[in-house]
Amino acid sequence: MPSLRSPSSTLKRATNVSLTEHLLNEAKALHINISHAADAGLAQAIAPGFSPYAAIYSTQLQMRAL
């Protein structure tokens, strides 16, 4: 199960994402680390039983395995 925090020893890979401008501006004003926030959000979105996205993703994986 993915952790909701991102260990500093985890290998990172650069990527490009598009974010809503006002959210990005607010995050920067609050000195929020965008990479850490994105990691935490993704971990939360894919954690089993944590969000509706987990059930959808799990179903898609099961269907691909057939």
C-alpha positions, 0 to 999 in steps of 0.5 A: 500500500502506498504511503501518504508521505514521500520518503526522501530516499525514494527515487524521484523522476522529473515530469511536467504537469499543468496546474490551475494557475490560482492554486499554484499561486496560492501554494507558492504564497504559502511556501508549499513544496509543489512536488511534495504536495503532488506526491501526497495527492497521488498517494492519497488518490491511489491508496486502496480504500481511501478514495473513489479513484482507487476502486476505479483504478483497481477495476481497470487493472483487473480488466486488463489482466483478463 
